[in-house]
Amino acid sequence: MNMNKIALVTGGSRGLGKDMALNLAKKGLDVILTYHSKKEEAERVVSEIGEMGRRCFALQLDTGNTKSFDSFFSELVSRLSATFSTDKFDFLVNNAGIGVTAAFAETTEEQFDSLINIQFKGPFFLTQKAMPYMNDGGGIVNISTGLTRIILPYYPAYASTKAAMENLTKYLAKDLGSRGIRVNIVAPGAIETDFAGGMVRDNADMNNHIASQTALGRVGLPSDIGSVVAFLCTDEAKWITAQRIEISGGQML
């Protein structure tokens, strides 16, 4: 019988999701991660977690396609049974997302629909369908953005879908509290990843500008985020629910 807690991380093959998966394994959890197209990258993360002595497997999932969720959960249950001898998991990290930068006047309906589908509708119904497969006493961690507080010109649609997730987090926390399931949302500030073409990481002027407006004096790194997500998936955080936790180093205070 598997006594380890199990966490499912969507979009866990690279960037922030990869760091979350590795940090969860460091905390002693077994991990399931999903990838959209980057199977080889996902399998490398699986190997890395295996080397840490934790069990892990990766499944393909398009969080923007709710029609695929039933078959995803069928596959998940059979893999859970084969790998962990259980049919349930404990923590869900709704990390998968896309970066769309577009001024309000230039935002297209296609961009808007894709953001809604991947970053709000997808997590909404993925969480709904996950409920029968989650143990009581576990948790959900959603991912927002510092841009719901820090208003910059090119993110009205992107940040609005994340604001919707912040609101949903509170509703889910109230709804699932009777099962002992805690629901929180973390809001990363500017991070050096390949998000939006890697502009924070690769544009020195932008990097320096953000660092100058951040209390702790630098731009965030993926490793700043994963450890907080992992913490929220432990008993150390057992009394934290319905919270938005910004992880921005004090950006634009």
N, C-alpha and C positions, 0 to 999 in steps of 0.2 A: 504493500500500500504506500503510495507516495505521500509523505508527510510534509514535503516542501510546499510552500505557497507558489502558485503559478501566475505569471503576469502575461497578458497579451498586449503587444505594442504594435499599433498599425503604423506603416511607413517606417519600419525599423531597419532598413538596409543601409542607410547613410545619414549624414547630418545629425540633427538633434535626436532623431529616433534611434539611431545606432548608439549614441552616447547613453540614452535612457536605458536601452536593452543591456548594455555592458554594466551600467551602474546597478541595475536591478539584480544582475547575476552576482555582482560584488556583495550585495546585501544578502545573498543566499537564496534568492528566488530562482526558480526555473522559468524559462522564457519561451514564449511563442512570438514570432514576429511575422508581420506581413510585408510584402513588397508588391509594387505595381508592375514594374517591368524589369527591375535589376536583380534577376535571380542569382547571378554569380556573386554580386556584392552581398546579398542576403545570406548566401551559403558561407561566405567568409566570416560574417558576424556569428553565424551558428557555430562554426569551427572555433572561433575565438572564445565563445562562451563555454564550449565543450572543454577547452583547455583550462578553463577556470574551475572545472569540476562540476559545472551545472549542466542540466539537460536543456536542450533547445531544439526547436525545429522551425522552419519557415514555410508559409503558405502564400500563394498568390491571392491578392484581393484588390479590386478596384472600388475604393470607398465611394466613388461617384456613381456607381451603378447598383442601386438598391435591389434590382432584380436578381443580382448574383448572390445575395446574402444567405438565402436558404441553402444553396449548394455549398457555400463557404462553411456554414455551421455544420452541415453533414460531414464534410471532410474534416473539420476541426475535431468533432467528437470521435471520429474513427482514429485520428492521429493521437488524440489525448489518451484514448484507451490503449493504443499500441505502445506509446512512449511512457505514459505516466500511470497506467492502470486506473484511470479515473475518467469520469465523463464531465468534470467541471473544472473551472479555473477560478481564480480569486480576484484578480485585478485587471481592469481594462484601461489602457492608455490610448485615448483617441488622438493620435499624433499626426496621422497622414494629412497632408495639405499641399497647397500650391501657393506660389507667390505671384500675384498679379499687381503690377503697378500701372495705374492709369488715372489721370485726372478725371474729375467728375464729368466734365463736358465730353471727354473722349472715351468714356467707358462704354463698351459695346454690350448688347444683350447676351452675346455668346460668352463674354468674360463673366458677366454677372451670373448667368445660369451655371457656368462651370464652378464658380466660387460657391454658390448656394448648394449645389449638388455635392461637392467634395467636402466642404467645410461646415455645413450645417445639416442639410437633409441626410447626408451619409452617416455622420456620427449619431444623429437623432435615432435613425432606424436601426443602425448597427447596435447601438446600446439597447434599444427595445428588444431586438431579436436575441441579444446576448443574455437577457435576464434569466431564462430557464437554465442556462449553462453556467451561471455564476454562483459560487458559494455565498451564503450569508456571512457577514463579518468581513467582507473584502472591501474593495473600493474602486472608484473610477477617477482617473485624472484626465481632464480635458486640457487642451492647449489653446491659449488665446495669444495676445500680442500686446506689447506696450503701446501699440498704436490705437488702442481703444481709449487711452488716456492722453497720449501725446499726439496731437492732431497735426499731421503733415500732409502736403498737397496731393500725394499720388495714391492714397489708400482708401478712398471712401467706401468702395464696395468690399474690398478685402477686410478692412477693420469692422465693417458693419456685420459681416458674417461671424466674426469673432465675438463681437458684442452680443450677438444672438446666443452664442455658446456660453457666454458668461451668465446670461439670464437663465438659460436652460440648466446650467450647473446648480443654481439655487433651487429650481423646481425639482430636479432629480434628487438633490440632497434631502429635501423634505419628503418626497415620495418614497425613497428607498431607505430612509432612516429606520423604519420598523424592521428592516432585514439586517440592520447593522452595517449597511453599505454606505461608506463615506464618499462624497463626491466633491472634488475640488478642481480648480482650474489655475494653471500657471500661465503667466504672461511674460514671455521673454522680451527684453529690450533688443536693441540692435546687436546682432550676433554675426561673427565671421563664419558664414557657411556659404554654400553655392545657391542659397535663396536669392531670387531675383537676379540671377546671373552672377552671383558672387560680388555684388557691388560694394557691400560693406567691407568684405575681406580684401578685395583687389584694388579698390580706389583709395589711394593713400590720403588724398585731400578729404574725402568723405569720412574715412576712418579717423583722421586727426580731429575733424570737426566734431564728430560724435563724442570722441574721448574728452574733448574740451568742455562738453556740456554734461558730462557724467561725473557724479560726486566721487566715484572711486577711480576716475582718471584714465579709463581705458574702455575699449569696446569689448562686448561679451564674447565668450568662446563657447562652443558646444558643451565643453566640460563643466561650464557654470550651471547648466540647466539639468542635465541628467541626474545629478546627485540629489537635487531637490525633488524631482519626480519620484526617484527611488525611495527617498525618505517618506514621501506621502503614501507609499505602498508598504509601510512597516507598522508594527505596533507602536513604535515611538510616536507616530502621528495619529494615534487612535481617537483623539478627542478633537481632531480638526475636520470640519466638514463645512460645505457651502462657502468656502473662501476663494477669493481671487488673490493669488500670491504673485506679485510682480518680481521678476528676477532681471533687473536692469542695471544694477550697480548705482542706482539713483540717477537715472537719465532724465535730464530736463526737469529737475525739481523746481 
